[in-house]
Amino acid sequence: MLDDRSKLLLKTLVERYIAEGQPVGSRTLSRASGLDLSPATIRNVMSDLEGLGLIASPHTSAGRVPTARGYRLFVDTMLTAQREQFAAPSLAPDQPQKVIANAANLLSSLSQFVGVVMAPRRASVFRQIEFLRLSERRLLVIIVSPDGDVQNRVIFPESDYSQSQLVEASNYINANYAGLSIEQVRDRLQSEMEQLRGEIAALMRAAVKVSSEVLTEAQEEVVIAGERNLLSVSDFSSDMGHLRRAFDLFEQKAQLMRLLDVSSQAEGVRIFIGGESQIVPFDDLSLVSANYEVDGQVVGTLGVIGPTRMPYDRMIQIVDITSKLVTNALSHRK
């Protein structure tokens, strides 16, 4: 256990390092902490903190920087968030895709780091399907989800259909299958196939296939905004290896999905610090995340990804406010 003096010096060191990005020496700590201690005494305390794995010396300099373990202790026991007034615009109720994209941009612009939002998890259900003939054996399938999200896909059926046949098929599908999950439609289709006319049956199979693909893709979507902000962060701009690893994470969305999925398993704002576990794969990145809801049900996760040297108190507020904005926008759509 740390005594009060050690805690204050660690808190001061972390705050100074976050603010300035430079190793913190004993003279700086002596002035910033307000403690009437000699530089030698502070050096002894820093040596003890280093022995506990809470701070480290990056080179031969007398200064120290926080480790992942030091950041974790700071975040869990010393962080005092002072509420700021953010000029955060409301997210107008709209198609979910627009709300999610706007939220990612908002997180990025407020934090000056990277905003990430996992698209809402939803049942694979469609409200309406329409077919539009583009040319011979080339159709546009328009799929409308229950929450009004619209997806389009081009398909190439084996047979050619007139627009009147396509209208008849879409009317039949919407009248008999709208509101059912794709799994339910697939089950009913197997038992009713013999009773359906040939063109309707073929279009039904095509509709089920493309709807399943579209809704599965939507569930796996992660929207990312502000990757270029990392170019102006000294922790990354001075080390191309760090920057390359960060951009690799954004390109490998499956890994990012796993990270967001882990962070969705808890309430409130969560902080994941790189280097303390396998959850965040890189020592120099941290994630501040929170869930958002639709009508009282958790459906997704959003957050800010930035350097471990980030102002965590401000990031907590940004993520908390944005999660509430997204919840409000998606829960009150007309």
Secondary structure as the mmCIF struct_conf table of DSSP 4:
data_model
#
loop_
_struct_conf.conf_type_id
_struct_conf.id
_struct_conf.beg_label_comp_id
_struct_conf.beg_label_asym_id
_struct_conf.beg_label_seq_id
_struct_conf.end_label_comp_id
_struct_conf.end_label_asym_id
_struct_conf.end_label_seq_id
HELX_RH_AL_P HELX_RH_AL_P1 ASP A 4 GLU A 20
BEND BEND1 GLN A 22 GLN A 22
HELX_LH_PP_P HELX_LH_PP_P1 PRO A 23 PRO A 23
STRN STRN1 VAL A 24 VAL A 24
HELX_LH_PP_P HELX_LH_PP_P2 GLY A 25 GLY A 25
HELX_RH_AL_P HELX_RH_AL_P2 SER A 26 SER A 33
HELX_RH_AL_P HELX_RH_AL_P3 PRO A 39 GLY A 51
TURN_TY1_P TURN_TY1_P1 LEU A 52 GLY A 53
BEND BEND2 LEU A 54 LEU A 54
STRN STRN2 ILE A 55 ALA A 56
BEND BEND3 PRO A 58 ALA A 62
STRN STRN3 ARG A 64 ARG A 64
STRN STRN4 VAL A 65 PRO A 66
HELX_RH_AL_P HELX_RH_AL_P4 ALA A 68 LEU A 73
HELX_RH_PI_P HELX_RH_PI_P1 PHE A 74 MET A 78
HELX_LH_PP_P HELX_LH_PP_P3 ALA A 81 ARG A 83
BEND BEND4 PRO A 93 PRO A 93
HELX_RH_AL_P HELX_RH_AL_P5 PRO A 96 SER A 111
BEND BEND5 GLN A 112 PHE A 113
STRN STRN5 VAL A 114 MET A 118
HELX_LH_PP_P HELX_LH_PP_P4 ALA A 119 ARG A 121
BEND BEND6 SER A 124 SER A 124
STRN STRN6 VAL A 125 VAL A 125
BEND BEND7 ARG A 127 ARG A 127
STRN STRN7 GLN A 128 SER A 135
TURN_TY1_P TURN_TY1_P2 GLU A 136 ARG A 137
STRN STRN8 ARG A 138 VAL A 144
TURN_TY1_P TURN_TY1_P3 PRO A 146 ASP A 147
BEND BEND8 GLY A 148 GLY A 148
STRN STRN9 VAL A 150 ILE A 155
BEND BEND9 GLU A 158 SER A 159
HELX_RH_AL_P HELX_RH_AL_P6 GLN A 163 TYR A 177
TURN_TY1_P TURN_TY1_P4 ALA A 178 GLY A 179
BEND BEND10 LEU A 180 LEU A 180
STRN STRN10 SER A 181 SER A 181
HELX_RH_AL_P HELX_RH_AL_P7 ILE A 182 GLU A 192
HELX_RH_3T_P HELX_RH_3T_P1 MET A 193 GLN A 195
BEND BEND11 LEU A 196 LEU A 196
HELX_RH_AL_P HELX_RH_AL_P8 GLY A 198 GLN A 219
TURN_TY1_P TURN_TY1_P5 GLU A 220 GLU A 220
STRN STRN11 VAL A 222 ALA A 225
HELX_RH_3T_P HELX_RH_3T_P2 GLU A 227 SER A 232
HELX_RH_AL_P HELX_RH_AL_P9 SER A 234 SER A 237
TURN_TY1_P TURN_TY1_P6 SER A 238 SER A 238
HELX_RH_AL_P HELX_RH_AL_P10 MET A 240 GLU A 251
HELX_RH_AL_P HELX_RH_AL_P11 LYS A 253 SER A 263
TURN_TY1_P TURN_TY1_P7 SER A 264 GLN A 265
BEND BEND12 ALA A 266 GLY A 268
STRN STRN12 ARG A 270 ILE A 273
TURN_TY1_P TURN_TY1_P8 GLY A 274 GLY A 275
BEND BEND13 GLU A 276 VAL A 280
TURN_TY1_P TURN_TY1_P9 ASP A 283 ASP A 284
STRN STRN13 LEU A 285 VAL A 294
TURN_TY1_P TURN_TY1_P10 ASP A 295 GLY A 296
STRN STRN14 GLN A 297 PRO A 307
BEND BEND14 THR A 308 MET A 310
HELX_RH_AL_P HELX_RH_AL_P12 TYR A 312 SER A 331
BEND BEND15 HIS A 332 HIS A 332
#
